[in-house]
């Protein structure tokens, strides 16, 4: 038996409750009363437990003070739910989904998109919350697929808003960490990138089942008005890895992560984007090879760039510094710091430093294990981040940031994801906290066609082939190869031969086989 008392100033107790299991949660009306009558001051939860044993009569008591912020979060969070380990997710891609979390709602989780047959990763939105940009590997084996769409009650991803960094560049690229500008005209991305991507499937490695980071890359900017992609001078030195860029709130500067690059294999433009050389990958997996990133800032200067300067406190500190996130007022920069590499690092902690640089302070919200993927709320009062502190499956948390850069203890966003899934890539959408939308994936790709054939839906597959060709995006050998195989399964040998011939005529190095 547990006796619970909620004590407020002038009200001792304000609420009492007796429960017979080791968890209790007030209903919404009770919670609203607690907040109102506390006048947003200190609240104390007191728990008494009396239990008789053969040895003695135990009298246990514990107290927990909590505080309520007067600052609302003020916007929903869009994030990805992905099953672990990553190698399982890759083979069961339809189990990945995107969801919205409405902080303060009695039913906070809203599934915005599920059951799509391609990998989806980084997403960002404009300051007004009306445009979303999202990385989808839409075409078979093109890791550079990208969509930019309007945010309404339904967000549609189709051929009208699809583009490919690989096809714009004319060579395979991941287009890592792409970020739309706050005003919406430009998109930052990484091109000429080569990455380490190693997946683990042993039960002991589920929590950290992927090693992923770039070892080459330069910053480029896509102008949506001119539809041109250009490298950013000052952030395009191939002697360095330049990636993971973000915009300052005024869109005048770019902050990015930089490290010494590995040499490209030769002078030609033909190289693997995904590193398969086990000599290289094993050195990183065994952590016998260091790779430490530093944060730099460079003027955008209408695409002309300039001199990139290291940010004091977030560079040359003996650690790897990455995932910069700047407050909406431009005052604070929060970033990840770990001993090496970037992404999914067990020792990653969140640090804060003035945007102009200075002494970096470790935020009080950090857990012992993996703190990462953080984003500021539009009002600049809160930050969402993820951690593996509760389980091997990543959870989302909120922390309040005051005007001196101090973080509160973390607040767990419960009921935010499906079982055995990690929540990652959380980003606020600057809309009303109750706003929800559904995302509809209408782009036809060869994986969808192959799935229809596998399920015996032959007529549907034929219709999808027609839709796929009408999209007019097919131009590479691997796409022709996929179409040739599909036509064989549909019994059209003449069409299959045509596509295999087109495959043979193409540049087989255009896409590495991701």
Buried (B, 14 or more C-beta within 10 A) or exposed (E): EBBBBBBBEEEEBBBEBEEEEEEEEBEEEBEEBBEEBBEEEEBBBBBBBEEEEEEEEEEEEEEEEEEBBEBEBBBBBBBBBBBBBBBBBBEEBEBBBBBBBBBEBEEBBBBBBBEBBBBBBBBBBBBEBBBBBBBBBBBBBBBBBBBBBEBEEEBBBBBEBBBBBBBBBEBBBBBBBBBBBBEBBBBBBBBBBBBBBBBBEEEEBBBBBBBBBBBBBBBBBBBBEEEEBBBBBBBBBBEBBBBBBBBBBEBEBBBBBBBEBBEBEEEEEEBBBBBEEEEBBEBBBEEEBEBBBBBBBBBBBEBEBBEBEBBBBBBEBEBBBBBBBBBBEBBBBBBBBBBBBBBBBEBBBBBBBBBEBBEBBEBEBBBEBBBBBBBBBBBBBBBBBBBBBEEBBBBBBBBBBEEEBBBBEBBEBEEBBBEEBBBBBBBBBBBEBEBBBBBBBEBBBBBBBBBBBEEEBEEBBBBBBEBBEEBEBBEBBBBBBBBBBBBBBBEBEEBBEBBBEBBEEBEBBBBBEB
